[in-house]
């Protein structure tokens, strides 16, 4: 039995229609013959704007309303209207992992178990595993309670701090000396034990995201990395233009880490290539697809096929071809990068050698998500930037 025969008519619920990485999964499940529903919180969500889903659900799935969202998602799954539930972002992945045993009576809940998810979602724990197992990562301190501890524990400035559990660059801050850190801690009243405290990789580093797929047996079935050529904001922001990047050493590091963390399914790992030694160093794990996962689909990595094969106990197809001749951009935010970056002309796709540039969110057969994402981004930009600076 092949995947197309088993997937035809399968009712798949994709959560978090507001995030752009839901789009390639909606398309991928549809192409395999599934009946796809998407949960959205607004008519401006890119998942709602898409013409591809069979069913668009306007409900509660909001990062700022965790309790309401959990209640809505749980009740939605308990309707029994879905065969498989797939989270596109860690917000809903956390909800599903924490309620997995209960909800598995109604559908296949395609997430990691709660203990595995929570461990991988703690950035300090990921750094601890890396350091214990000899996997490259920034020098990280554990048990920091006050600014003075940084120097006393042997970490030289500049440093960065970020919340142990966060997303999208929120809460990331860099400090050049102890006085700056003291001022920030006092002004915001933060508890450093809730933060990752680690060395700052030099600004000329290269940012990568590595995506690993591990099946139910713990076997790696695909792995690809993309390089973040443009980021907005350039410090602590998210990528706006990406290209596949062939670094076998990074793939090996990430594969070992995923195995050590006992993760399954689609896993994204943020890595930085340190310019001082050209080593790819693990920054954090995202227990869900990376936000530019579409570039993997474009290159031929059919993650939807792997998910269905894995969920329904079929042999999982292995994909390993890597194309490096094209790049993909999120045009709306890449324009912001262009307007603000002093490297706007030095780092153009043509100068970097890419033959083709594709829009990550625009398809001629499904154009509206591009415009919905633009409008929603403009309306929410002030709020989002405020969150990133906190």
HELIX and SHEET records of a PDB file:
HELIX    1   1 UNK A    3  UNK A    7  1                                   5    
HELIX    2   2 UNK A   22  UNK A   31  1                                  10    
HELIX    3   3 UNK A   46  UNK A   49  1                                   4    
HELIX    4   4 UNK A   66  UNK A   77  1                                  12    
HELIX    5   5 UNK A   90  UNK A   98  1                                   9    
HELIX    6   6 UNK A  100  UNK A  103  1                                   4    
HELIX    7   7 UNK A  114  UNK A  120  1                                   7    
HELIX    8   8 UNK A  123  UNK A  133  1                                  11    
HELIX    9   9 UNK A  148  UNK A  152  1                                   5    
HELIX   10  10 UNK A  178  UNK A  188  1                                  11    
HELIX   11  11 UNK A  192  UNK A  194  5                                   3    
HELIX   12  12 UNK A  248  UNK A  260  1                                  13    
HELIX   13  13 UNK A  294  UNK A  299  1                                   6    
HELIX   14  14 UNK A  303  UNK A  311  1                                   9    
HELIX   15  15 UNK A  331  UNK A  340  1                                  10    
HELIX   16  16 UNK A  368  UNK A  389  1                                  22    
SHEET    1   A 5 UNK A  55  UNK A  58  0                                        
SHEET    2   A 5 UNK A  35  UNK A  40  1                                        
SHEET    3   A 5 UNK A  11  UNK A  15  1                                        
SHEET    4   A 5 UNK A  84  UNK A  87  1                                        
SHEET    5   A 5 UNK A 108  UNK A 109  1                                        
SHEET    1   B 4 UNK A 140  UNK A 141  0                                        
SHEET    2   B 4 UNK A 195  UNK A 199 -1                                        
SHEET    3   B 4 UNK A 159  UNK A 163 -1                                        
SHEET    4   B 4 UNK A 173  UNK A 175 -1                                        
SHEET    1   C 7 UNK A 279  UNK A 286  0                                        
SHEET    2   C 7 UNK A 265  UNK A 274 -1                                        
SHEET    3   C 7 UNK A 206  UNK A 214 -1                                        
SHEET    4   C 7 UNK A 220  UNK A 232 -1                                        
SHEET    5   C 7 UNK A 238  UNK A 244 -1                                        
SHEET    6   C 7 UNK A 326  UNK A 329 -1                                        
SHEET    7   C 7 UNK A 356  UNK A 359  1                                        
END                                                                             
